[in-house]
């Protein structure tokens, strides 16, 4: 855990693999997770509409097992947002949202 799902507009100015690698390593740098438990992937969106002053978007859904403190979630959110800010210019809408997964109903094999 976590599952980092990077949703982005299809006009991404960098290779998607570069984005995956940067976000994945940023999560590792927080030292909140064992590196082998981090899972990162992208989802490209072809059709979208955002603020007229922005040319595209990147949003990270960070799915976490319930139990992290607000400070830990803020560290992750800030670290991931800073990573995005270092990768694209200010013409991009950037956001990060950590979500709690309930261990009583989360399943995996």
Jmol script that loads the backbone (N, CA, C; Angstrom):
load data "model"
ATOM      1  N   UNK A   1       0.868  -1.149   0.000  1.00  0.00           N
ATOM      2  CA  UNK A   1       0.000   0.000   0.000  1.00  0.00           C
ATOM      3  C   UNK A   1       0.918   1.215   0.000  1.00  0.00           C
ATOM      4  N   UNK A   2       0.756   2.207  -0.681  1.00  0.00           N
ATOM      5  CA  UNK A   2      -0.468   2.736  -1.287  1.00  0.00           C
ATOM      6  C   UNK A   2      -0.628   2.335  -2.758  1.00  0.00           C
ATOM      7  N   UNK A   3      -1.832   2.625  -3.270  1.00  0.00           N
ATOM      8  CA  UNK A   3      -2.070   2.595  -4.706  1.00  0.00           C
ATOM      9  C   UNK A   3      -2.089   4.059  -5.141  1.00  0.00           C
ATOM     10  N   UNK A   4      -1.173   4.435  -6.003  1.00  0.00           N
ATOM     11  CA  UNK A   4      -1.105   5.804  -6.524  1.00  0.00           C
ATOM     12  C   UNK A   4      -1.605   5.775  -7.966  1.00  0.00           C
ATOM     13  N   UNK A   5      -2.767   6.350  -8.181  1.00  0.00           N
ATOM     14  CA  UNK A   5      -3.372   6.371  -9.504  1.00  0.00           C
ATOM     15  C   UNK A   5      -3.262   7.798 -10.029  1.00  0.00           C
ATOM     16  N   UNK A   6      -2.465   7.957 -11.082  1.00  0.00           N
ATOM     17  CA  UNK A   6      -2.214   9.279 -11.655  1.00  0.00           C
ATOM     18  C   UNK A   6      -3.145   9.447 -12.848  1.00  0.00           C
ATOM     19  N   UNK A   7      -4.146  10.260 -12.675  1.00  0.00           N
ATOM     20  CA  UNK A   7      -5.068  10.578 -13.762  1.00  0.00           C
ATOM     21  C   UNK A   7      -4.543  11.843 -14.437  1.00  0.00           C
ATOM     22  N   UNK A   8      -4.458  11.834 -15.760  1.00  0.00           N
ATOM     23  CA  UNK A   8      -3.919  13.012 -16.451  1.00  0.00           C
ATOM     24  C   UNK A   8      -4.573  13.200 -17.801  1.00  0.00           C
ATOM     25  N   UNK A   9      -4.537  14.433 -18.276  1.00  0.00           N
ATOM     26  CA  UNK A   9      -5.037  14.716 -19.617  1.00  0.00           C
ATOM     27  C   UNK A   9      -4.079  14.102 -20.637  1.00  0.00           C
ATOM     28  N   UNK A  10      -4.609  13.780 -21.797  1.00  0.00           N
ATOM     29  CA  UNK A  10      -3.827  13.066 -22.813  1.00  0.00           C
ATOM     30  C   UNK A  10      -2.716  13.905 -23.426  1.00  0.00           C
ATOM     31  N   UNK A  11      -2.706  15.196 -23.187  1.00  0.00           N
ATOM     32  CA  UNK A  11      -1.668  16.076 -23.745  1.00  0.00           C
ATOM     33  C   UNK A  11      -0.477  16.250 -22.801  1.00  0.00           C
ATOM     34  N   UNK A  12      -0.204  15.241 -22.025  1.00  0.00           N
ATOM     35  CA  UNK A  12       0.905  15.255 -21.077  1.00  0.00           C
ATOM     36  C   UNK A  12       2.210  15.627 -21.794  1.00  0.00           C
ATOM     37  N   UNK A  13       2.963  16.613 -21.277  1.00  0.00           N
ATOM     38  CA  UNK A  13       4.162  17.070 -21.979  1.00  0.00           C
ATOM     39  C   UNK A  13       5.420  16.237 -21.705  1.00  0.00           C
ATOM     40  N   UNK A  14       5.280  15.198 -20.916  1.00  0.00           N
ATOM     41  CA  UNK A  14       6.402  14.324 -20.578  1.00  0.00           C
ATOM     42  C   UNK A  14       5.951  12.877 -20.786  1.00  0.00           C
ATOM     43  N   UNK A  15       6.882  11.957 -20.946  1.00  0.00           N
ATOM     44  CA  UNK A  15       6.469  10.552 -21.068  1.00  0.00           C
ATOM     45  C   UNK A  15       5.762  10.080 -19.789  1.00  0.00           C
ATOM     46  N   UNK A  16       4.690   9.312 -19.977  1.00  0.00           N
ATOM     47  CA  UNK A  16       3.925   8.817 -18.830  1.00  0.00           C
ATOM     48  C   UNK A  16       4.801   7.989 -17.889  1.00  0.00           C
ATOM     49  N   UNK A  17       5.750   7.217 -18.443  1.00  0.00           N
ATOM     50  CA  UNK A  17       6.626   6.410 -17.589  1.00  0.00           C
ATOM     51  C   UNK A  17       7.495   7.302 -16.697  1.00  0.00           C
ATOM     52  N   UNK A  18       7.922   8.446 -17.207  1.00  0.00           N
ATOM     53  CA  UNK A  18       8.704   9.391 -16.400  1.00  0.00           C
ATOM     54  C   UNK A  18       7.856   9.912 -15.238  1.00  0.00           C
ATOM     55  N   UNK A  19       6.591  10.188 -15.496  1.00  0.00           N
ATOM     56  CA  UNK A  19       5.678  10.637 -14.445  1.00  0.00           C
ATOM     57  C   UNK A  19       5.483   9.543 -13.394  1.00  0.00           C
ATOM     58  N   UNK A  20       5.256   8.319 -13.843  1.00  0.00           N
ATOM     59  CA  UNK A  20       5.092   7.187 -12.917  1.00  0.00           C
ATOM     60  C   UNK A  20       6.320   7.041 -12.036  1.00  0.00           C
ATOM     61  N   UNK A  21       7.499   7.043 -12.653  1.00  0.00           N
ATOM     62  CA  UNK A  21       8.733   6.873 -11.884  1.00  0.00           C
ATOM     63  C   UNK A  21       8.912   7.982 -10.851  1.00  0.00           C
ATOM     64  N   UNK A  22       8.682   9.227 -11.252  1.00  0.00           N
ATOM     65  CA  UNK A  22       8.883  10.356 -10.339  1.00  0.00           C
ATOM     66  C   UNK A  22       7.918  10.293  -9.157  1.00  0.00           C
ATOM     67  N   UNK A  23       6.658   9.995  -9.426  1.00  0.00           N
ATOM     68  CA  UNK A  23       5.659   9.917  -8.348  1.00  0.00           C
ATOM     69  C   UNK A  23       5.962   8.740  -7.427  1.00  0.00           C
ATOM     70  N   UNK A  24       6.316   7.601  -8.013  1.00  0.00           N
ATOM     71  CA  UNK A  24       6.639   6.415  -7.223  1.00  0.00           C
ATOM     72  C   UNK A  24       7.816   6.696  -6.277  1.00  0.00           C
ATOM     73  N   UNK A  25       8.872   7.269  -6.806  1.00  0.00           N
ATOM     74  CA  UNK A  25      10.051   7.552  -5.977  1.00  0.00           C
ATOM     75  C   UNK A  25       9.777   8.643  -4.946  1.00  0.00           C
ATOM     76  N   UNK A  26       8.907   9.585  -5.274  1.00  0.00           N
ATOM     77  CA  UNK A  26       8.527  10.603  -4.294  1.00  0.00           C
ATOM     78  C   UNK A  26       7.813   9.956  -3.110  1.00  0.00           C
ATOM     79  N   UNK A  27       6.936   9.007  -3.383  1.00  0.00           N
ATOM     80  CA  UNK A  27       6.254   8.288  -2.297  1.00  0.00           C
ATOM     81  C   UNK A  27       7.259   7.516  -1.450  1.00  0.00           C
ATOM     82  N   UNK A  28       8.247   6.911  -2.101  1.00  0.00           N
ATOM     83  CA  UNK A  28       9.298   6.206  -1.351  1.00  0.00           C
ATOM     84  C   UNK A  28      10.049   7.171  -0.435  1.00  0.00           C
ATOM     85  N   UNK A  29      10.357   8.370  -0.936  1.00  0.00           N
ATOM     86  CA  UNK A  29      11.139   9.344  -0.152  1.00  0.00           C
ATOM     87  C   UNK A  29      10.428   9.787   1.124  1.00  0.00           C
ATOM     88  N   UNK A  30       9.110   9.679   1.165  1.00  0.00           N
ATOM     89  CA  UNK A  30       8.401  10.069   2.391  1.00  0.00           C
ATOM     90  C   UNK A  30       8.688   9.103   3.539  1.00  0.00           C
ATOM     91  N   UNK A  31       9.150   7.894   3.210  1.00  0.00           N
ATOM     92  CA  UNK A  31       9.419   6.841   4.190  1.00  0.00           C
ATOM     93  C   UNK A  31       8.179   6.446   4.990  1.00  0.00           C
ATOM     94  N   UNK A  32       6.995   6.661   4.398  1.00  0.00           N
ATOM     95  CA  UNK A  32       5.745   6.256   5.031  1.00  0.00           C
ATOM     96  C   UNK A  32       5.373   4.812   4.699  1.00  0.00           C
ATOM     97  N   UNK A  33       6.019   4.248   3.662  1.00  0.00           N
ATOM     98  CA  UNK A  33       5.640   2.931   3.159  1.00  0.00           C
ATOM     99  C   UNK A  33       6.883   2.104   2.883  1.00  0.00           C
ATOM    100  N   UNK A  34       6.755   0.802   3.016  1.00  0.00           N
ATOM    101  CA  UNK A  34       7.819  -0.083   2.545  1.00  0.00           C
ATOM    102  C   UNK A  34       7.836   0.025   1.014  1.00  0.00           C
ATOM    103  N   UNK A  35       9.007   0.254   0.417  1.00  0.00           N
ATOM    104  CA  UNK A  35       9.059   0.482  -1.038  1.00  0.00           C
ATOM    105  C   UNK A  35       8.365  -0.591  -1.872  1.00  0.00           C
ATOM    106  N   UNK A  36       8.443  -1.844  -1.453  1.00  0.00           N
ATOM    107  CA  UNK A  36       7.844  -2.917  -2.249  1.00  0.00           C
ATOM    108  C   UNK A  36       6.321  -2.919  -2.203  1.00  0.00           C
ATOM    109  N   UNK A  37       5.723  -2.095  -1.339  1.00  0.00           N
ATOM    110  CA  UNK A  37       4.259  -2.058  -1.241  1.00  0.00           C
ATOM    111  C   UNK A  37       3.634  -0.947  -2.077  1.00  0.00           C
ATOM    112  N   UNK A  38       4.439  -0.064  -2.647  1.00  0.00           N
ATOM    113  CA  UNK A  38       3.914   1.064  -3.426  1.00  0.00           C
ATOM    114  C   UNK A  38       3.574   0.586  -4.831  1.00  0.00           C
ATOM    115  N   UNK A  39       2.379   0.930  -5.277  1.00  0.00           N
ATOM    116  CA  UNK A  39       1.920   0.587  -6.620  1.00  0.00           C
ATOM    117  C   UNK A  39       1.499   1.870  -7.314  1.00  0.00           C
ATOM    118  N   UNK A  40       2.032   2.119  -8.506  1.00  0.00           N
ATOM    119  CA  UNK A  40       1.790   3.382  -9.197  1.00  0.00           C
ATOM    120  C   UNK A  40       1.394   3.106 -10.639  1.00  0.00           C
ATOM    121  N   UNK A  41       0.363   3.826 -11.112  1.00  0.00           N
ATOM    122  CA  UNK A  41      -0.068   3.670 -12.501  1.00  0.00           C
ATOM    123  C   UNK A  41      -0.730   4.955 -12.989  1.00  0.00           C
ATOM    124  N   UNK A  42      -0.874   5.045 -14.315  1.00  0.00           N
ATOM    125  CA  UNK A  42      -1.516   6.225 -14.903  1.00  0.00           C
ATOM    126  C   UNK A  42      -2.811   5.837 -15.605  1.00  0.00           C
ATOM    127  N   UNK A  43      -3.658   6.839 -15.750  1.00  0.00           N
ATOM    128  CA  UNK A  43      -4.865   6.747 -16.558  1.00  0.00           C
ATOM    129  C   UNK A  43      -4.964   8.044 -17.346  1.00  0.00           C
ATOM    130  N   UNK A  44      -4.915   7.927 -18.661  1.00  0.00           N
ATOM    131  CA  UNK A  44      -4.985   9.098 -19.527  1.00  0.00           C
ATOM    132  C   UNK A  44      -6.437   9.398 -19.888  1.00  0.00           C
ATOM    133  N   UNK A  45      -6.772  10.673 -19.900  1.00  0.00           N
ATOM    134  CA  UNK A  45      -8.118  11.125 -20.254  1.00  0.00           C
ATOM    135  C   UNK A  45      -8.028  11.962 -21.526  1.00  0.00           C
ATOM    136  N   UNK A  46      -8.679  11.485 -22.567  1.00  0.00           N
ATOM    137  CA  UNK A  46      -8.608  12.181 -23.850  1.00  0.00           C
ATOM    138  C   UNK A  46      -9.464  13.444 -23.867  1.00  0.00           C
ATOM    139  N   UNK A  47     -10.665  13.359 -23.344  1.00  0.00           N
ATOM    140  CA  UNK A  47     -11.583  14.499 -23.371  1.00  0.00           C
ATOM    141  C   UNK A  47     -11.710  15.070 -21.966  1.00  0.00           C
ATOM    142  N   UNK A  48     -11.500  16.373 -21.851  1.00  0.00           N
ATOM    143  CA  UNK A  48     -11.560  17.018 -20.545  1.00  0.00           C
ATOM    144  C   UNK A  48     -11.814  18.511 -20.733  1.00  0.00           C
ATOM    145  N   UNK A  49     -12.244  19.168 -19.692  1.00  0.00           N
ATOM    146  CA  UNK A  49     -12.405  20.623 -19.674  1.00  0.00           C
ATOM    147  C   UNK A  49     -11.950  21.093 -18.307  1.00  0.00           C
ATOM    148  N   UNK A  50     -11.031  22.039 -18.294  1.00  0.00           N
ATOM    149  CA  UNK A  50     -10.535  22.630 -17.048  1.00  0.00           C
ATOM    150  C   UNK A  50     -10.564  24.154 -17.208  1.00  0.00           C
ATOM    151  N   UNK A  51     -10.127  24.834 -16.193  1.00  0.00           N
ATOM    152  CA  UNK A  51     -10.020  26.291 -16.220  1.00  0.00           C
ATOM    153  C   UNK A  51      -9.391  26.743 -17.543  1.00  0.00           C
ATOM    154  N   UNK A  52      -9.958  27.768 -18.166  1.00  0.00           N
ATOM    155  CA  UNK A  52      -9.463  28.265 -19.454  1.00  0.00           C
ATOM    156  C   UNK A  52      -8.000  28.692 -19.411  1.00  0.00           C
ATOM    157  N   UNK A  53      -7.477  28.963 -18.224  1.00  0.00           N
ATOM    158  CA  UNK A  53      -6.080  29.383 -18.093  1.00  0.00           C
ATOM    159  C   UNK A  53      -5.128  28.188 -18.019  1.00  0.00           C
ATOM    160  N   UNK A  54      -5.679  26.990 -17.979  1.00  0.00           N
ATOM    161  CA  UNK A  54      -4.874  25.775 -17.864  1.00  0.00           C
ATOM    162  C   UNK A  54      -4.979  24.969 -19.155  1.00  0.00           C
ATOM    163  N   UNK A  55      -3.900  24.261 -19.495  1.00  0.00           N
ATOM    164  CA  UNK A  55      -3.891  23.490 -20.736  1.00  0.00           C
ATOM    165  C   UNK A  55      -4.108  21.997 -20.511  1.00  0.00           C
ATOM    166  N   UNK A  56      -4.046  21.563 -19.272  1.00  0.00           N
ATOM    167  CA  UNK A  56      -4.238  20.155 -18.956  1.00  0.00           C
ATOM    168  C   UNK A  56      -4.226  19.957 -17.456  1.00  0.00           C
ATOM    169  N   UNK A  57      -4.323  18.699 -17.063  1.00  0.00           N
ATOM    170  CA  UNK A  57      -4.369  18.409 -15.624  1.00  0.00           C
ATOM    171  C   UNK A  57      -3.620  17.127 -15.299  1.00  0.00           C
ATOM    172  N   UNK A  58      -3.189  17.058 -14.043  1.00  0.00           N
ATOM    173  CA  UNK A  58      -2.664  15.832 -13.447  1.00  0.00           C
ATOM    174  C   UNK A  58      -3.249  15.767 -12.038  1.00  0.00           C
ATOM    175  N   UNK A  59      -3.896  14.657 -11.740  1.00  0.00           N
ATOM    176  CA  UNK A  59      -4.472  14.460 -10.402  1.00  0.00           C
ATOM    177  C   UNK A  59      -4.028  13.098  -9.888  1.00  0.00           C
ATOM    178  N   UNK A  60      -3.548  13.064  -8.672  1.00  0.00           N
ATOM    179  CA  UNK A  60      -3.124  11.798  -8.058  1.00  0.00           C
ATOM    180  C   UNK A  60      -4.133  11.389  -6.993  1.00  0.00           C
ATOM    181  N   UNK A  61      -4.696  10.202  -7.179  1.00  0.00           N
ATOM    182  CA  UNK A  61      -5.522   9.558  -6.165  1.00  0.00           C
ATOM    183  C   UNK A  61      -4.569   8.663  -5.372  1.00  0.00           C
ATOM    184  N   UNK A  62      -4.405   8.928  -4.098  1.00  0.00           N
ATOM    185  CA  UNK A  62      -3.527   8.122  -3.246  1.00  0.00           C
ATOM    186  C   UNK A  62      -4.395   7.304  -2.298  1.00  0.00           C
ATOM    187  N   UNK A  63      -4.582   6.032  -2.627  1.00  0.00           N
ATOM    188  CA  UNK A  63      -5.407   5.141  -1.816  1.00  0.00           C
ATOM    189  C   UNK A  63      -4.529   4.498  -0.744  1.00  0.00           C
ATOM    190  N   UNK A  64      -4.891   4.725   0.516  1.00  0.00           N
ATOM    191  CA  UNK A  64      -4.099   4.273   1.663  1.00  0.00           C
ATOM    192  C   UNK A  64      -4.957   3.429   2.589  1.00  0.00           C
ATOM    193  N   UNK A  65      -4.363   2.425   3.199  1.00  0.00           N
ATOM    194  CA  UNK A  65      -5.076   1.700   4.251  1.00  0.00           C
ATOM    195  C   UNK A  65      -5.323   2.666   5.409  1.00  0.00           C
ATOM    196  N   UNK A  66      -6.519   2.663   5.908  1.00  0.00           N
ATOM    197  CA  UNK A  66      -6.917   3.534   7.011  1.00  0.00           C
ATOM    198  C   UNK A  66      -5.930   3.423   8.171  1.00  0.00           C
ATOM    199  N   UNK A  67      -5.658   4.557   8.812  1.00  0.00           N
ATOM    200  CA  UNK A  67      -4.799   4.546   9.990  1.00  0.00           C
ATOM    201  C   UNK A  67      -3.667   5.555   9.935  1.00  0.00           C
ATOM    202  N   UNK A  68      -3.437   6.146   8.778  1.00  0.00           N
ATOM    203  CA  UNK A  68      -2.399   7.183   8.685  1.00  0.00           C
ATOM    204  C   UNK A  68      -2.898   8.454   9.364  1.00  0.00           C
ATOM    205  N   UNK A  69      -1.978   9.174   9.977  1.00  0.00           N
ATOM    206  CA  UNK A  69      -2.350  10.428  10.634  1.00  0.00           C
ATOM    207  C   UNK A  69      -2.542  11.520   9.581  1.00  0.00           C
ATOM    208  N   UNK A  70      -3.192  12.586   9.986  1.00  0.00           N
ATOM    209  CA  UNK A  70      -3.363  13.720   9.075  1.00  0.00           C
ATOM    210  C   UNK A  70      -2.004  14.279   8.667  1.00  0.00           C
ATOM    211  N   UNK A  71      -1.063  14.336   9.592  1.00  0.00           N
ATOM    212  CA  UNK A  71       0.284  14.832   9.277  1.00  0.00           C
ATOM    213  C   UNK A  71       0.967  13.946   8.234  1.00  0.00           C
ATOM    214  N   UNK A  72       0.791  12.639   8.333  1.00  0.00           N
ATOM    215  CA  UNK A  72       1.381  11.730   7.348  1.00  0.00           C
ATOM    216  C   UNK A  72       0.738  11.930   5.977  1.00  0.00           C
ATOM    217  N   UNK A  73      -0.564  12.104   5.949  1.00  0.00           N
ATOM    218  CA  UNK A  73      -1.263  12.347   4.685  1.00  0.00           C
ATOM    219  C   UNK A  73      -0.840  13.684   4.081  1.00  0.00           C
ATOM    220  N   UNK A  74      -0.644  14.682   4.929  1.00  0.00           N
ATOM    221  CA  UNK A  74      -0.175  15.979   4.438  1.00  0.00           C
ATOM    222  C   UNK A  74       1.230  15.869   3.861  1.00  0.00           C
ATOM    223  N   UNK A  75       2.100  15.116   4.521  1.00  0.00           N
ATOM    224  CA  UNK A  75       3.454  14.906   4.006  1.00  0.00           C
ATOM    225  C   UNK A  75       3.399  14.255   2.628  1.00  0.00           C
ATOM    226  N   UNK A  76       2.605  13.215   2.492  1.00  0.00           N
ATOM    227  CA  UNK A  76       2.483  12.548   1.204  1.00  0.00           C
ATOM    228  C   UNK A  76       1.912  13.495   0.157  1.00  0.00           C
ATOM    229  N   UNK A  77       0.838  14.166   0.481  1.00  0.00           N
ATOM    230  CA  UNK A  77       0.187  15.084  -0.455  1.00  0.00           C
ATOM    231  C   UNK A  77       1.138  16.198  -0.893  1.00  0.00           C
ATOM    232  N   UNK A  78       1.819  16.809   0.055  1.00  0.00           N
ATOM    233  CA  UNK A  78       2.758  17.895  -0.268  1.00  0.00           C
ATOM    234  C   UNK A  78       3.927  17.396  -1.117  1.00  0.00           C
ATOM    235  N   UNK A  79       4.454  16.240  -0.775  1.00  0.00           N
ATOM    236  CA  UNK A  79       5.588  15.679  -1.518  1.00  0.00           C
ATOM    237  C   UNK A  79       5.198  15.370  -2.953  1.00  0.00           C
ATOM    238  N   UNK A  80       4.030  14.764  -3.135  1.00  0.00           N
ATOM    239  CA  UNK A  80       3.589  14.426  -4.483  1.00  0.00           C
ATOM    240  C   UNK A  80       3.272  15.673  -5.297  1.00  0.00           C
ATOM    241  N   UNK A  81       2.635  16.674  -4.673  1.00  0.00           N
ATOM    242  CA  UNK A  81       2.331  17.913  -5.393  1.00  0.00           C
ATOM    243  C   UNK A  81       3.612  18.630  -5.805  1.00  0.00           C
ATOM    244  N   UNK A  82       4.588  18.706  -4.911  1.00  0.00           N
ATOM    245  CA  UNK A  82       5.872  19.336  -5.255  1.00  0.00           C
ATOM    246  C   UNK A  82       6.551  18.609  -6.413  1.00  0.00           C
ATOM    247  N   UNK A  83       6.440  17.301  -6.431  1.00  0.00           N
ATOM    248  CA  UNK A  83       7.006  16.522  -7.523  1.00  0.00           C
ATOM    249  C   UNK A  83       6.359  16.914  -8.842  1.00  0.00           C
ATOM    250  N   UNK A  84       5.041  17.009  -8.857  1.00  0.00           N
ATOM    251  CA  UNK A  84       4.338  17.421 -10.077  1.00  0.00           C
ATOM    252  C   UNK A  84       4.737  18.832 -10.491  1.00  0.00           C
ATOM    253  N   UNK A  85       4.821  19.738  -9.523  1.00  0.00           N
ATOM    254  CA  UNK A  85       5.180  21.133  -9.823  1.00  0.00           C
ATOM    255  C   UNK A  85       6.565  21.234 -10.449  1.00  0.00           C
ATOM    256  N   UNK A  86       7.455  20.312 -10.115  1.00  0.00           N
ATOM    257  CA  UNK A  86       8.798  20.312 -10.686  1.00  0.00           C
ATOM    258  C   UNK A  86       8.845  19.683 -12.078  1.00  0.00           C
ATOM    259  N   UNK A  87       7.756  19.072 -12.504  1.00  0.00           N
ATOM    260  CA  UNK A  87       7.744  18.360 -13.783  1.00  0.00           C
ATOM    261  C   UNK A  87       7.045  19.121 -14.911  1.00  0.00           C
ATOM    262  N   UNK A  88       6.079  19.949 -14.559  1.00  0.00           N
ATOM    263  CA  UNK A  88       5.326  20.692 -15.575  1.00  0.00           C
ATOM    264  C   UNK A  88       5.247  22.166 -15.171  1.00  0.00           C
ATOM    265  N   UNK A  89       4.902  23.004 -16.127  1.00  0.00           N
ATOM    266  CA  UNK A  89       4.837  24.436 -15.817  1.00  0.00           C
ATOM    267  C   UNK A  89       3.498  24.802 -15.178  1.00  0.00           C
ATOM    268  N   UNK A  90       3.325  26.076 -14.907  1.00  0.00           N
ATOM    269  CA  UNK A  90       2.148  26.550 -14.171  1.00  0.00           C
ATOM    270  C   UNK A  90       0.875  26.562 -15.015  1.00  0.00           C
ATOM    271  N   UNK A  91       0.965  26.175 -16.282  1.00  0.00           N
ATOM    272  CA  UNK A  91      -0.221  26.082 -17.138  1.00  0.00           C
ATOM    273  C   UNK A  91      -1.028  24.814 -16.871  1.00  0.00           C
ATOM    274  N   UNK A  92      -0.604  24.029 -15.911  1.00  0.00           N
ATOM    275  CA  UNK A  92      -1.238  22.751 -15.616  1.00  0.00           C
ATOM    276  C   UNK A  92      -1.995  22.809 -14.300  1.00  0.00           C
ATOM    277  N   UNK A  93      -3.171  22.203 -14.270  1.00  0.00           N
ATOM    278  CA  UNK A  93      -3.946  22.062 -13.040  1.00  0.00           C
ATOM    279  C   UNK A  93      -3.444  20.806 -12.337  1.00  0.00           C
ATOM    280  N   UNK A  94      -2.908  20.956 -11.136  1.00  0.00           N
ATOM    281  CA  UNK A  94      -2.299  19.853 -10.393  1.00  0.00           C
ATOM    282  C   UNK A  94      -3.037  19.655  -9.078  1.00  0.00           C
ATOM    283  N   UNK A  95      -3.265  18.398  -8.717  1.00  0.00           N
ATOM    284  CA  UNK A  95      -3.928  18.116  -7.444  1.00  0.00           C
ATOM    285  C   UNK A  95      -3.578  16.715  -6.961  1.00  0.00           C
ATOM    286  N   UNK A  96      -3.700  16.534  -5.647  1.00  0.00           N
ATOM    287  CA  UNK A  96      -3.425  15.262  -4.994  1.00  0.00           C
ATOM    288  C   UNK A  96      -4.480  15.070  -3.911  1.00  0.00           C
ATOM    289  N   UNK A  97      -5.019  13.860  -3.807  1.00  0.00           N
ATOM    290  CA  UNK A  97      -5.988  13.590  -2.743  1.00  0.00           C
ATOM    291  C   UNK A  97      -5.764  12.201  -2.169  1.00  0.00           C
ATOM    292  N   UNK A  98      -5.307  12.126  -0.919  1.00  0.00           N
ATOM    293  CA  UNK A  98      -5.221  10.831  -0.242  1.00  0.00           C
ATOM    294  C   UNK A  98      -6.619  10.371   0.194  1.00  0.00           C
ATOM    295  N   UNK A  99      -6.889   9.095   0.023  1.00  0.00           N
ATOM    296  CA  UNK A  99      -8.153   8.481   0.419  1.00  0.00           C
ATOM    297  C   UNK A  99      -7.860   7.315   1.344  1.00  0.00           C
ATOM    298  N   UNK A 100      -8.695   7.125   2.345  1.00  0.00           N
ATOM    299  CA  UNK A 100      -8.569   5.964   3.227  1.00  0.00           C
ATOM    300  C   UNK A 100      -9.327   4.780   2.654  1.00  0.00           C
ATOM    301  N   UNK A 101      -8.678   3.634   2.646  1.00  0.00           N
ATOM    302  CA  UNK A 101      -9.326   2.363   2.342  1.00  0.00           C
ATOM    303  C   UNK A 101      -9.608   1.678   3.670  1.00  0.00           C
ATOM    304  N   UNK A 102     -10.778   1.155   3.822  1.00  0.00           N
ATOM    305  CA  UNK A 102     -11.141   0.486   5.069  1.00  0.00           C
ATOM    306  C   UNK A 102     -10.629  -0.955   5.043  1.00  0.00           C
ATOM    307  N   UNK A 103      -9.762  -1.327   5.972  1.00  0.00           N
ATOM    308  CA  UNK A 103      -9.217  -2.679   5.970  1.00  0.00           C
ATOM    309  C   UNK A 103     -10.282  -3.769   6.148  1.00  0.00           C
ATOM    310  N   UNK A 104     -11.398  -3.414   6.739  1.00  0.00           N
ATOM    311  CA  UNK A 104     -12.451  -4.409   6.949  1.00  0.00           C
ATOM    312  C   UNK A 104     -13.151  -4.809   5.650  1.00  0.00           C
ATOM    313  N   UNK A 105     -13.054  -3.982   4.615  1.00  0.00           N
ATOM    314  CA  UNK A 105     -13.710  -4.311   3.341  1.00  0.00           C
ATOM    315  C   UNK A 105     -12.760  -4.364   2.149  1.00  0.00           C
ATOM    316  N   UNK A 106     -11.530  -3.893   2.304  1.00  0.00           N
ATOM    317  CA  UNK A 106     -10.550  -3.953   1.210  1.00  0.00           C
ATOM    318  C   UNK A 106     -10.088  -5.382   1.027  1.00  0.00           C
ATOM    319  N   UNK A 107     -10.050  -5.837  -0.205  1.00  0.00           N
ATOM    320  CA  UNK A 107      -9.614  -7.192  -0.511  1.00  0.00           C
ATOM    321  C   UNK A 107      -8.554  -7.171  -1.607  1.00  0.00           C
ATOM    322  N   UNK A 108      -7.627  -8.101  -1.536  1.00  0.00           N
ATOM    323  CA  UNK A 108      -6.641  -8.315  -2.580  1.00  0.00           C
ATOM    324  C   UNK A 108      -6.181  -9.759  -2.521  1.00  0.00           C
ATOM    325  N   UNK A 109      -5.538 -10.215  -3.582  1.00  0.00           N
ATOM    326  CA  UNK A 109      -5.061 -11.596  -3.562  1.00  0.00           C
ATOM    327  C   UNK A 109      -3.564 -11.643  -3.414  1.00  0.00           C
TER     328      UNK A 109
END
end "model"
wireframe off; spacefill off
backbone 0.3
color backbone group
